Structures are given as C-alpha cells and as structure tokens.
Amino acid sequence: QTCRQSLTTNKGIPSPLRQWLARLVTTRRTIIIPTANALGYSRNKREEGSIDPNRDFPFDIEQYHESECMQTIAGRSINELWRSHLFQIGLTFHGGMEVIGYEWGAPTYLNLDAPDALAQGQIAHAYSRYSNGFPGHVPYDFGTMNDKVYYVRGGMEDWAFAGSWDPDRVVQCTPTTYGGYPPEKTVYNNSTLRAFNMLIETSDRKEPLREDLGSRHDPLISTNGRDNGHVARNIRLALLAMDVVEPYVSIRGVEELMFEDDVIPTINLKRSPTSYYDDAKLVWVPGG
C-alpha cells in the first residue's frame, strides 16, 4: 500500500493509471533496443563506420545493389530480432525534426497509400494527441514518410511493415563487410515482417535542451504545459503503442466494489456458486 500511495503522491500515477501499467506489463512482451547503432552513438555520428544503418535494409533496393544491404551490425542485429519474433507494432525513435511518419516511405510507392493507411493514420493521430506538445513544441504532425519526411531505399520502417507480403520489393543481401552475411537471412516467410512500424522524429535538435525533456511528475497525464517534454511525451507515446497492439476489456469493479488490482478476463478466473453472480453488475472499460 505504501508503494501505491507513493506512486500517487510523489509521481502522480493514480490507481487507474497504475492498473493500466500493470496490465501492459502483464499482457505484452516489449523489446527495446536502446542504441541500435552503438558505434555511431559512441562516436556521435550517424554512420556505423562509413555506412548509414538507416539505409541498410533489403526493401526497395535498386537492382544489382544486393551487396549494399545488411552491411552493418546494427542492421543485422535488428534483422535477427525480427526474424525470431512476430512483432505487431514497432517504433523507431530518431532526431532531426518533429513528426510521426508511417508507410509508405519508399520511392516505388511515392503518391500511393499503403493498404491500411486509414488505420495507420488513426493510430498516429492518437500518438500525437496523447503525447501532446509543450512550450515551443506543438503536438506531433503526422502522415506518410513519403509526404512528411522523405523517401529512402533500404528503409527499416517499410521493410518491417511489408517485407513478408511484398516480396517483389525484397532482395537477398550479399554484403562483404564483417566477413559477409548469409543470403538466406534475408529470405522471409509470410509471417515475419508485417508490423505497423512507425518513425518518431522526436526533436528538431539532435541534443535537446535539458529544460525541454519534461518532468518526472505526472508522466502519464497528457498536457501541453512545461511539465511535458521530449522524454515525458515519448514515454506516453510508447505506452500507447503497447496498449493498441491488442484490444481488451478491463474490469474495474463488481457491484459496488471497485478493484485496486487489475483483473484480466479469462486469466485465473474460477467459477463456483459462491464466487460469482449470474446477474452481477460489472464496471468495465474497453482498451487497445
């Protein structure tokens, strides 16, 4: 109880938000790569050595350029991770502008909508609203990467979105760096790469001002005040991505009793004549 009170009093996380966090932790598998391009980060450079990992994926690569993908350790590490998981939603955080970009972002599909552009637009809009803005920074603009950012060949976002169901855009990579990389590692079945993988351009400045990072208090409350900031709003955006990956119903109470703990329907529920009512009044909210 003391811990729960401390979250409410000291961190601004009341019971409903704490229950929401508990549900996300319990029902989602979240995988984070803190710094995919570790060498570039260490050297404060965009490239890994002399190669840009942001263009290192086998999607919409020009013919006869198969040796120019999967050249980096960053690209291969991400490839191995996606080959071993079926991700439904992903986020890639970058800096240099402030926008949420979704598919398409490839020259072949310039001026064309992705098959589920409507759903992507609705989710991006929700990301923008919940992350909100703060003084000097409006809520994220959003749209396709082709429209709001620029198109690229070898982009990670489009690769993760369509690599499994748009095989004509995918090539087998034959790089020579680091002793090469097996070509079969860039052959994908129809259930590997099909995620809503959005680009989050977080800040115009590559190194934002400390006062623009946000407050540790009330981190889950959407606001456009000074307590919001780059870190605070992107924490909320990431949590919303975890939330929308799957629809659910959250039970908040039975009859007049409101629950302090999150109750997950169909998990560890035992039915007996003394433990439930056929006509009980439930308090519930949809999510996801």
C-alpha positions in Angstrom: 0.0 0.0 0.0 2.9 2.4 0.8 4.3 1.9 -2.7 0.9 2.6 -4.3 0.5 5.7 -2.2 3.9 6.9 -3.1 3.2 6.5 -6.8 0.1 8.6 -6.4 1.6 11.2 -4.1 5.2 11.5 -5.4 4.9 10.5 -9.1 1.3 11.5 -10.0 0.3 8.0 -11.0 -3.2 7.3 -9.5 -4.7 3.8 -9.3 -6.4 3.7 -12.7 -3.1 4.5 -14.5 -1.2 2.1 -12.2 -3.6 -0.6 -13.1 -3.2 0.3 -16.8 0.6 0.0 -16.5 0.2 -3.4 -14.7 -1.9 -4.7 -17.5 0.6 -3.6 -20.1 3.5 -5.3 -18.2 1.5 -8.5 -17.7 0.0 -8.9 -21.1 2.6 -7.5 -23.5 6.1 -8.6 -24.5 8.0 -5.4 -25.0 11.5 -5.5 -26.6 13.7 -2.4 -26.5 16.9 -1.7 -28.4 18.3 1.3 -26.5 21.0 2.1 -29.1 20.9 0.0 -32.3 23.8 1.9 -33.8 26.1 1.7 -30.7 29.2 2.6 -32.6 27.7 5.7 -34.2 26.3 6.7 -30.8 29.7 6.4 -29.2 31.3 8.5 -31.9 28.4 10.9 -32.2 28.0 10.0 -35.8 25.0 8.9 -37.9 27.0 6.2 -39.6 28.3 2.9 -38.3 31.8 3.3 -39.6 31.1 4.7 -43.1 27.7 3.1 -43.6 24.3 4.5 -42.7 22.3 1.8 -40.9 19.1 3.7 -41.8 19.5 2.6 -45.4 20.7 -0.9 -44.7 17.6 -3.0 -45.1 16.6 -5.1 -48.1 13.5 -3.2 -49.2 13.1 -1.3 -52.5 16.8 -1.7 -53.2 17.8 -1.0 -56.8 18.6 -3.9 -59.0 22.2 -5.2 -58.8 22.8 -3.4 -55.4 22.3 -6.5 -53.3 25.7 -6.1 -51.7 24.6 -2.7 -50.2 22.2 -4.0 -47.6 22.8 -5.8 -44.3 26.3 -4.3 -44.2 26.1 -3.0 -40.6 26.0 -4.8 -37.3 23.0 -2.6 -36.4 21.1 -3.8 -39.4 21.9 -7.4 -38.9 21.1 -7.2 -35.2 17.6 -5.8 -36.0 17.2 -8.4 -38.7 17.9 -11.3 -36.3 15.5 -9.9 -33.8 12.7 -9.5 -36.3 13.4 -13.0 -37.7 12.8 -14.5 -34.2 9.7 -12.6 -33.3 6.4 -11.7 -34.9 6.0 -8.1 -34.0 2.7 -6.4 -34.4 3.7 -2.8 -33.6 7.1 -1.1 -33.6 8.5 2.4 -33.1 11.8 3.8 -34.3 12.9 7.0 -32.5 15.1 9.5 -34.3 16.0 13.1 -34.1 16.2 16.0 -36.6 12.6 17.1 -36.9 9.3 16.5 -35.1 6.8 14.3 -36.9 5.3 10.8 -36.8 5.7 9.0 -40.1 4.2 5.8 -41.3 4.2 3.8 -44.5 4.9 4.4 -47.2 8.4 5.9 -47.2 9.8 4.3 -50.4 10.2 5.7 -53.9 8.3 2.9 -55.6 5.2 3.9 -53.6 5.5 7.7 -53.9 2.0 9.2 -54.0 0.4 5.9 -53.2 -1.3 4.8 -50.0 -0.5 1.7 -48.1 -3.3 -0.9 -47.9 -4.1 0.0 -44.3 -3.3 3.7 -44.4 -6.5 4.6 -42.6 -5.7 2.5 -39.6 -2.1 3.8 -39.5 -3.4 7.4 -39.7 -5.8 6.9 -36.8 -3.1 5.3 -34.6 -0.6 8.1 -35.5 -3.3 10.7 -34.6 -3.8 9.0 -31.2 0.0 9.0 -30.7 0.1 12.8 -31.4 -2.9 13.6 -29.1 -1.6 11.6 -26.1 2.0 12.8 -26.4 0.8 16.4 -26.9 3.1 19.4 -27.0 4.8 21.8 -24.7 6.0 25.4 -24.9 7.8 25.9 -28.2 6.8 22.5 -29.5 3.4 21.7 -30.9 1.9 18.2 -30.9 3.5 15.9 -33.5 2.5 16.4 -37.1 1.8 13.0 -38.7 1.5 11.4 -42.1 3.3 9.1 -44.5 7.0 9.2 -44.6 6.9 10.0 -48.3 4.8 13.1 -47.5 6.2 14.3 -44.2 9.8 13.2 -44.2 11.3 11.9 -47.5 11.5 8.6 -49.3 14.5 6.3 -49.0 15.7 3.0 -50.4 16.6 0.4 -47.8 14.4 1.9 -45.0 13.8 -0.1 -41.9 10.2 1.0 -41.4 8.9 -0.1 -44.8 10.9 -3.3 -44.5 9.4 -4.2 -41.2 5.9 -3.3 -42.5 5.8 -5.2 -45.8 8.8 -7.5 -46.1 6.7 -10.6 -45.8 3.8 -9.7 -48.1 5.5 -7.6 -50.8 8.3 -9.9 -51.9 8.9 -8.1 -55.2 10.4 -5.2 -53.1 12.7 -7.5 -51.1 16.2 -8.7 -52.2 18.6 -11.2 -50.8 21.6 -9.3 -49.4 25.1 -10.3 -50.2 27.3 -7.9 -48.2 31.0 -8.3 -47.8 31.5 -6.4 -44.5 32.4 -8.2 -41.3 33.1 -11.4 -43.2 29.7 -11.4 -45.0 26.2 -12.4 -44.0 24.3 -15.5 -45.2 21.9 -14.5 -48.0 19.2 -16.8 -46.6 19.0 -14.5 -43.6 17.1 -12.1 -45.8 14.6 -14.6 -47.1 11.3 -14.1 -45.2 8.2 -16.2 -44.8 4.7 -14.6 -44.9 4.5 -14.1 -41.1 7.8 -12.3 -40.3 7.6 -8.7 -41.4 4.1 -7.3 -41.2 4.1 -4.7 -38.4 2.8 -1.2 -38.1 6.3 0.2 -37.6 6.3 4.0 -37.3 9.0 6.5 -37.4 9.0 9.0 -34.5 11.2 12.1 -35.3 11.4 13.4 -31.7 13.2 16.7 -31.8 14.5 19.3 -34.2 17.6 19.4 -32.1 19.8 16.3 -32.0 20.7 17.2 -28.4 17.6 18.9 -26.9 17.9 21.4 -24.1 17.6 19.9 -20.6 14.6 22.1 -19.8 12.8 20.6 -22.7 13.0 17.0 -21.5 10.0 17.2 -19.2 9.1 16.4 -15.6 9.2 13.1 -13.7 5.9 14.0 -12.0 2.6 13.2 -13.7 4.4 11.5 -16.6 1.2 9.7 -17.9 -1.0 12.8 -17.9 -1.3 14.4 -21.3 -0.6 18.1 -21.0 0.8 20.9 -23.2 2.5 22.6 -20.2 6.1 22.9 -19.1 5.9 19.5 -17.3 5.6 17.9 -20.6 8.7 17.5 -22.7 10.6 15.2 -25.1 11.1 12.4 -22.7 7.7 12.6 -21.0 5.7 12.7 -24.2 7.6 9.9 -25.8 7.1 7.7 -22.8 3.4 8.1 -23.2 3.6 7.5 -26.9 5.4 4.3 -26.4 2.9 3.1 -23.7 0.1 3.9 -26.1 1.8 1.7 -28.8 1.8 -1.1 -26.3 -1.8 -0.5 -25.5 -3.2 -0.5 -29.0 -1.4 -3.7 -30.1 -4.4 -5.7 -29.0 -8.0 -5.0 -28.0 -9.1 -5.9 -24.5 -11.7 -5.3 -21.8 -10.6 -4.2 -18.3 -12.9 -4.9 -15.4 -12.9 -2.1 -12.9 -15.4 -3.4 -10.3 -18.3 -5.7 -9.4 -21.5 -4.4 -7.8 -20.3 -1.5 -5.5 -16.8 -2.9 -5.1 -14.1 -1.1 -7.2 -10.9 -3.2 -7.6 -7.5 -1.9 -6.6 -5.7 -4.6 -8.7 -6.1 -5.1 -12.4 -8.3 -8.0 -13.3 -7.6 -9.7 -16.7 -10.6 -11.5 -18.1 -10.2 -15.3 -18.7 -7.0 -15.5 -16.8 -7.1 -17.2 -13.4 -10.8 -16.9 -13.0 -12.5 -19.7 -11.1 -16.3 -20.1 -11.3 -18.2 -21.5 -8.3 -21.6 -20.9 -6.8 -20.1 -18.8 -4.1 -17.7 -16.7 -6.1 -19.9 -15.1 -8.8 -23.3 -13.9 -9.7 -25.1 -14.6 -12.9 -26.6 -11.1 -12.9 -23.7 -9.2 -11.2 -23.2 -5.5 -12.2 -19.8 -5.1 -13.8 -17.9 -1.8 -14.3 -15.7 -2.2 -17.3 -13.9 -0.2 -20.0 -12.6 -1.1 -23.4 -9.0 -0.7 -24.4 -6.5 -1.3 -27.1 
